């Protein structure tokens, strides 16, 4: 007699039923939050935008080296070491010193505990390289330092991009890093990709600065002389209007804690902002001392507004007005709330997929899956008769379990993912074919029917595992080194392999044991 415990039958029934319910949740709406899950459609099926962004880390490196200039100057001043002739060029900081101080400088840069290596404890490696020749020093980021800086910059950019896209109302975006300086953004169902590009194209570094009091903006041109301590910036709204802006930042965007769209006293769209407690006190003190003076609100080195201080702003809140539409005011508030990007982003690749193409892909994929499924079912039935029916039941259950697993994780289904499911249907019968071949061999050797069934499953087990493990390893490799479409194919193929083993070894064996395990069978047609 073939033995198959009732506990195992109950386990298989419960597990299979659970996955069937999750699979059906894609067609039905369940009130239960646990089962109210659905498979997401990828960009190639739903339509939308594909953006590949590259982080421009050069300004970040330059800024870090500028900050380092102040650190070096102050650090060695405290140690009575005289250094002069600071220059910053081609991502290299240079300076000179005398012969007596040369070794002290080199030792300080080499020391793991020196303040000149603030990131050593975190990264366990030196972040700076220093070269000396005739008391002339060149300092630059080491190779490991550049890698760490790019990694940090990419992590920050990922978080801020995610915040901006989430607040824009885009559902189910795919945002992931590629290499050290690229970020992939896929936005299914986006109907206004230009707005998303504008949101991602701005670094959103905000600052409040004083303007030059004696020069009118309408008198300035691109070639106007610039007084010491000022820089020439053009208006965000009018490229022909320029302002002389003080280099010194009065209040930086880091003090901003909230920003929302609203309307000014004249009913025009504006951005209402709020500063932190510390920033509010500083803003109140500065505005109180400079009533009647003009100041500029600068975003990404462009002046978006240049009002005159009318009164002390002690509340730490104010408004930015400057010819906004309500949409542009909303977008600016979103940018300010999400924070400034650590570096500019450049769009190096862009694709738009229409929803009609996506629906055509879904239809073609479903037709391919249906045709393949029907052909496999018919072939198995004709070839193996009653065992073919058992296999077809397991095959249908395998498909439900596969879809159920994808639904549980709310996976994103792409066109290559559908291809993986189609391939899984074809591969799912392999294990059953191996089992039936073993059983047939046992019957030809005049082995009793129930023993032949038992031996067939036992002897085929190791072959089934070996064949599927090798395929699974290939799928894992595809997932680890592949990009988006290949990953989708690898995921569905991997899950399909696991579900195929489950249905062949447990489900098929369970059905066969129930049919032939509790009665004496003289002859078996397979």
C-alpha positions in Angstrom: 0.0 0.0 0.0 1.2 3.5 -0.8 1.4 5.6 2.3 0.7 9.4 2.2 -0.2 10.9 5.5 -3.4 12.8 6.0 -1.4 15.6 7.6 0.5 16.0 4.4 -2.6 16.1 2.4 -4.1 18.8 4.6 -0.9 20.8 4.4 -0.8 20.7 0.6 -4.6 21.6 0.4 -4.2 24.6 2.7 -1.1 25.9 1.0 -2.5 25.5 -2.5 -5.8 27.1 -1.5 -4.0 30.1 0.0 -2.1 30.8 -3.2 -5.2 30.3 -5.3 -7.0 33.0 -3.2 -4.1 35.4 -3.7 -4.1 34.7 -7.4 -7.8 35.3 -7.7 -7.4 38.6 -5.9 -6.1 40.1 -9.2 -9.6 39.5 -10.7 -11.7 40.0 -7.6 -11.8 42.7 -4.9 -11.5 41.4 -1.4 -12.4 43.5 1.6 -9.7 41.8 3.6 -6.5 43.9 3.6 -4.4 40.7 3.6 -5.9 39.3 0.4 -6.5 42.6 -1.3 -3.2 42.5 -3.2 -2.6 42.7 -6.9 0.3 42.2 -9.4 1.6 45.5 -10.7 2.1 46.1 -14.4 5.5 47.2 -15.5 6.4 50.0 -17.8 6.3 47.9 -21.0 2.7 46.8 -20.2 1.1 49.8 -18.6 2.9 52.6 -20.5 4.8 55.5 -19.0 8.3 57.0 -18.8 11.8 55.5 -18.5 14.6 57.8 -17.4 18.2 57.0 -16.9 19.8 59.8 -14.8 23.5 60.5 -14.3 24.8 62.3 -11.2 27.3 65.1 -11.9 29.6 64.6 -9.0 32.2 67.2 -10.2 30.5 70.1 -8.2 30.3 67.9 -5.1 34.0 67.1 -5.3 34.8 70.8 -5.9 32.6 71.8 -2.9 34.3 69.2 -0.6 37.7 70.5 -1.6 36.6 74.1 -1.0 35.4 73.1 2.5 38.7 71.3 3.0 40.6 74.5 2.2 39.0 76.2 5.3 39.7 73.1 7.4 43.4 72.9 6.4 43.9 76.6 6.9 42.4 76.6 10.4 43.9 73.3 11.4 47.5 74.2 10.7 47.0 77.7 12.0 46.3 76.3 15.4 49.5 74.3 15.1 51.5 77.3 14.0 52.3 75.8 10.6 52.3 78.5 7.9 50.8 77.5 4.6 50.1 79.8 1.6 49.1 80.1 -2.0 45.9 78.0 -1.9 44.6 77.1 -5.4 41.8 74.8 -6.5 42.0 73.4 -10.1 41.0 70.1 -11.8 39.7 68.6 -8.5 43.1 69.2 -6.9 43.8 71.5 -4.0 47.4 72.9 -3.9 49.3 75.0 -1.4 52.9 75.7 -0.4 54.8 75.7 2.9 58.4 76.0 4.2 60.9 73.2 4.5 60.6 72.9 8.3 56.8 72.3 8.1 56.9 69.8 5.3 57.1 66.6 7.4 54.5 67.9 9.9 52.0 68.4 7.1 52.7 64.9 5.6 52.4 63.2 9.0 49.1 64.9 9.8 47.5 63.8 6.5 48.8 60.3 7.1 47.5 60.0 10.6 44.3 58.0 11.1 43.2 60.2 14.0 43.8 63.5 12.4 40.9 65.9 11.8 42.0 66.0 8.2 40.7 62.4 7.9 37.2 62.8 9.4 35.8 59.8 7.5 38.5 57.4 8.4 36.7 55.7 11.2 33.6 55.3 9.1 35.3 53.9 5.9 38.4 52.4 7.5 40.5 53.9 4.7 42.2 57.2 3.8 40.0 59.5 1.8 42.8 61.9 0.6 46.0 61.6 -1.4 48.8 64.1 -0.9 51.8 64.6 -3.1 54.7 66.9 -2.2 57.5 68.2 -4.4 59.8 71.1 -3.4 57.4 72.2 -0.6 54.5 72.3 -3.1 51.6 70.1 -1.9 48.8 68.7 -4.0 45.8 67.2 -2.2 43.0 65.3 -4.0 40.5 62.6 -3.1 41.9 59.1 -3.2 40.3 56.4 -5.4 38.5 55.0 -2.4 37.5 58.5 -1.4 35.9 59.1 -4.8 34.0 55.8 -4.6 32.8 56.6 -1.1 31.8 60.1 -2.1 29.9 58.9 -5.2 28.2 56.2 -3.1 27.1 58.7 -0.5 25.9 61.1 -3.2 23.9 58.4 -5.0 22.2 57.2 -1.8 21.2 60.8 -1.0 19.9 61.4 -4.5 17.9 58.1 -4.5 16.1 59.2 -1.3 15.4 62.7 -2.5 14.2 61.5 -6.0 11.9 59.0 -4.2 10.5 61.7 -2.1 9.9 64.0 -5.0 8.2 61.3 -7.2 6.1 60.1 -4.3 4.8 63.6 -3.5 4.0 64.2 -7.2 1.4 61.5 -6.9 3.1 58.9 -9.2 2.1 55.4 -8.2 4.3 52.3 -8.2 7.5 53.9 -9.5 10.7 51.9 -9.9 13.8 53.8 -8.7 17.1 52.0 -8.4 20.8 52.7 -8.6 23.0 51.6 -11.5 26.8 51.6 -10.9 28.1 54.5 -8.8 26.7 57.5 -10.6 23.5 56.5 -12.4 19.9 56.1 -11.3 17.1 54.3 -13.2 13.6 55.7 -12.9 10.6 54.0 -14.4 7.2 55.6 -14.0 4.3 53.4 -15.1 1.2 55.3 -16.1 2.7 58.8 -16.0 0.8 61.1 -18.4 3.0 64.2 -17.9 6.6 63.1 -18.1 7.8 66.6 -18.7 6.7 67.7 -15.2 8.6 64.8 -13.7 11.7 65.8 -15.7 11.4 69.3 -14.4 11.1 68.1 -10.8 14.2 65.8 -11.2 16.2 68.4 -13.2 16.4 70.9 -10.4 19.0 70.5 -7.7 16.7 72.8 -5.5 19.4 74.5 -3.5 17.7 77.4 -1.9 19.3 80.4 -0.3 18.4 83.9 0.9 21.0 86.5 0.1 21.3 90.3 0.0 21.4 92.1 -3.3 23.7 95.0 -4.2 21.8 98.2 -3.0 23.2 100.7 -5.5 22.6 98.9 -8.8 19.2 98.4 -10.4 18.5 95.0 -11.9 17.2 96.5 -15.2 20.6 98.2 -15.7 22.6 95.0 -15.5 23.7 92.9 -18.4 25.7 89.7 -18.7 28.9 91.8 -19.1 28.3 94.2 -16.3 31.2 94.7 -13.8 30.9 92.7 -10.6 32.0 94.3 -7.3 34.1 92.2 -4.9 32.0 89.8 -2.8 29.1 89.7 -5.3 28.2 87.4 -8.2 25.9 88.1 -11.3 22.8 85.9 -11.5 19.9 86.1 -13.9 16.2 85.8 -13.1 14.4 82.5 -13.2 11.5 84.0 -15.0 13.3 86.3 -17.4 16.8 85.4 -18.7 17.5 89.0 -19.8 17.1 90.3 -16.2 20.2 90.1 -14.0 20.9 90.7 -10.3 24.1 91.4 -8.3 23.9 88.9 -5.5 26.1 88.8 -2.4 28.2 85.6 -2.3 27.5 85.3 1.5 24.4 83.2 2.2 22.0 84.8 4.7 19.8 81.8 5.3 20.3 78.4 3.5 17.6 76.0 2.4 18.8 73.5 5.1 16.9 75.7 7.6 13.6 75.1 5.7 11.3 72.6 7.4 8.1 73.0 5.3 6.8 74.6 2.1 3.3 74.6 0.6 1.5 76.3 -2.3 -0.8 79.2 -1.5 -1.8 82.7 -2.5 -0.4 86.1 -1.7 -2.4 89.2 -0.6 -3.2 90.0 -4.3 -4.5 86.5 -4.9 -1.5 85.4 -7.0 0.0 81.9 -6.5 2.9 81.8 -4.1 4.9 79.4 -1.9 4.5 79.6 1.8 7.5 78.4 3.8 8.5 77.8 7.4 12.0 77.8 8.9 13.3 75.8 11.8 13.4 77.5 15.2 17.1 78.3 14.9 16.6 79.5 11.3 13.6 81.6 12.3 15.5 83.4 15.0 18.3 84.1 12.6 15.9 85.3 9.9 14.1 87.6 12.4 17.4 89.1 13.6 18.7 89.7 10.0 15.5 91.2 8.6 15.1 93.4 11.7 18.5 94.9 11.1 18.0 95.4 7.4 14.5 96.9 6.9 14.3 98.7 3.6 17.1 96.7 2.0 16.5 94.4 -1.0 17.3 90.7 -0.8 17.0 87.8 -3.2 15.6 84.3 -2.9 17.9 82.1 -5.0 17.2 78.7 -6.3 19.9 76.8 -8.1 21.8 80.0 -8.8 18.8 81.8 -10.3 16.8 84.5 -8.7 13.2 83.6 -8.3 12.2 86.6 -6.3 13.9 89.8 -5.1 11.6 91.7 -2.6 12.5 94.5 -0.2 12.4 93.8 3.5 9.4 95.8 4.8 9.4 94.6 8.4 11.0 92.2 10.9 10.0 88.6 10.0 10.2 87.1 13.5 7.8 84.2 13.0 10.2 82.1 10.9 7.6 81.9 8.1 7.1 83.8 4.9 6.2 83.5 1.3 7.9 83.4 -2.1 6.1 85.1 -4.9 7.4 85.6 -8.4 4.8 85.2 -11.2 4.0 81.5 -10.4 1.1 79.5 -11.8 -0.5 77.3 -9.2 1.2 74.3 -10.7 4.6 75.8 -10.7 4.1 77.0 -7.1 3.0 73.4 -6.1 6.1 72.0 -7.8 8.4 74.5 -6.2 6.9 73.7 -2.8 7.4 70.0 -3.5 11.1 70.6 -4.4 11.8 72.6 -1.3 10.0 70.0 1.0 11.9 67.1 -0.5 15.3 68.7 0.1 18.2 69.7 -2.2 19.9 67.1 -4.4 23.6 66.6 -3.4 24.6 67.0 -7.1 22.9 68.0 -10.4 21.2 65.2 -12.4 21.5 64.8 -16.2 19.0 62.8 -18.2 21.2 60.6 -20.5 18.5 58.3 -21.7 14.7 58.7 -22.0 12.0 56.5 -23.4 8.2 56.9 -23.4 6.0 53.8 -23.8 2.4 54.4 -24.9 -0.4 52.5 -23.1 -1.7 51.1 -26.4 1.6 49.3 -26.9 1.4 48.0 -23.4 -2.1 46.6 -23.9 -1.0 45.0 -27.2 1.9 43.4 -25.3 -0.5 42.1 -22.6 -2.8 40.6 -25.2 0.0 39.0 -27.1 1.5 37.6 -23.9 -1.8 36.2 -22.7 -2.5 34.6 -26.1 1.0 33.0 -26.1 0.4 31.7 -22.6 -3.0 30.4 -23.4 -1.9 28.6 -26.6 1.1 27.1 -25.0 -0.9 26.0 -22.0 -3.6 24.3 -24.1 -1.1 22.5 -26.3 0.8 21.2 -23.3 -2.4 20.0 -21.7 -3.6 18.2 -24.9 -0.2 16.6 -25.5 0.0 15.3 -21.9 -3.5 14.0 -21.9 -3.0 12.1 -25.2 0.3 10.7 -24.2 -0.4 9.6 -20.6 -4.2 9.2 -20.4 -5.3 9.2 -16.7 -1.8 10.3 -15.6 -2.0 13.1 -18.1 -5.2 14.3 -16.3 -3.3 14.3 -13.0 -0.5 16.2 -14.5 -2.8 18.8 -16.0 -4.4 19.4 -12.6 -0.9 19.9 -11.1 0.0 22.1 -14.1 -3.1 24.4 -13.6 -2.4 24.5 -9.8 1.3 25.4 -10.6 0.1 28.4 -12.6 -2.2 29.5 -9.8 0.6 29.2 -7.2 3.1 31.1 -9.4 0.6 34.0 -9.8 -0.3 33.8 -6.1 3.4 34.2 -5.1 3.8 37.2 -7.4 0.7 38.7 -5.9 1.8 38.2 -2.3 4.9 40.3 -3.0 3.0 42.7 -5.2 5.6 42.0 -7.9 5.9 44.1 -11.0 5.0 42.0 -14.1 6.8 42.9 -17.3 6.7 41.5 -20.8 9.8 39.4 -20.1 8.1 38.2 -16.9 5.2 36.9 -19.0 7.8 35.1 -21.2 9.2 33.5 -18.0 5.7 32.3 -17.1 5.2 30.8 -20.6 8.5 29.0 -20.4 7.6 27.7 -16.9 4.4 26.1 -18.3 6.5 24.2 -20.8 9.1 23.2 -18.2 6.6 22.2 -15.5 5.8 18.9 -17.2 9.4 17.8 -17.3 9.4 16.5 -13.8 6.1 14.6 -14.4 7.5 13.1 -17.6 10.6 11.8 -15.7 8.4 10.3 -13.0 6.1 8.6 -15.5 9.1 7.2 -17.4 10.5 5.7 -14.2 7.1 4.2 -13.4 6.8 2.7 -16.9 10.3 1.2 -16.6 9.3 -0.4 -13.3 6.1 -1.9 -14.8 8.1 -3.3 -17.7 10.3 -5.1 -15.2 7.1 -6.7 -13.8 7.2 -4.8 -10.6 3.9 -4.8 -8.7 1.9 -1.6 -9.5 2.0 0.2 -6.2 5.7 -0.6 -5.8 6.3 0.7 -9.3 4.6 4.0 -8.5 6.6 4.3 -5.2 9.9 3.4 -7.0 9.1 5.7 -9.9 8.7 8.8 -7.6 11.8 7.9 -5.5 14.2 7.2 -8.4 13.1 10.3 -10.3 13.5 12.6 -7.3 17.3 13.2 -7.5 17.1 13.7 -11.3 14.3 16.3 -10.9 16.3 18.2 -8.3 19.5 18.1 -10.3 17.8 19.3 -13.5 15.9 22.1 -11.8 18.7 23.3 -9.6 21.0 23.9 -12.6 18.2 26.0 -14.3 17.6 27.8 -11.0 21.3 28.7 -10.7 21.2 30.2 -14.2 18.1 32.2 -13.3 19.8 33.5 -10.1 22.9 34.6 -12.2 20.6 36.4 -14.7 18.9 38.2 -11.8 22.2 39.2 -10.1 23.9 40.7 -13.2 21.0 41.5 -15.5 19.0 44.8 -15.8 15.3 45.4 -15.5 13.8 43.2 -18.3 16.2 40.4 -17.6 15.5 40.5 -13.9 11.7 40.2 -14.6 12.3 37.1 -16.7 14.7 35.6 -14.1 12.2 36.2 -11.2 9.2 34.5 -12.8 11.4 31.7 -14.1 12.9 31.1 -10.6 9.5 31.1 -8.9 8.2 28.8 -11.6 11.0 26.3 -11.1 10.2 26.1 -7.3 6.5 25.8 -7.9 7.0 23.1 -10.5 9.1 21.0 -8.1 6.4 21.5 -5.4 3.5 20.4 -7.7 5.4 17.5 -9.2 6.8 16.0 -6.0 3.9 16.7 -3.6 0.7 17.5 -5.5 1.1 14.9 -8.3 2.3 12.2 -5.8 -0.6 13.1 -3.5 -3.2 12.7 -6.2 -1.7 9.4 -7.5 -1.4 8.0 -3.9 -5.1 8.9 -3.2 -6.2 7.2 -6.5 -4.0 4.1 -6.3 -2.7 3.9 -2.7 -5.7 2.4 -0.9 -6.8 -0.3 -3.3 -5.2 -3.2 -5.1 -4.4 -2.5 -8.8 -3.6 -5.3 -11.1 -2.7 -3.4 -14.2 -1.7 0.2 -14.8 -1.9 1.8 -18.3 0.7 4.6 -18.6 
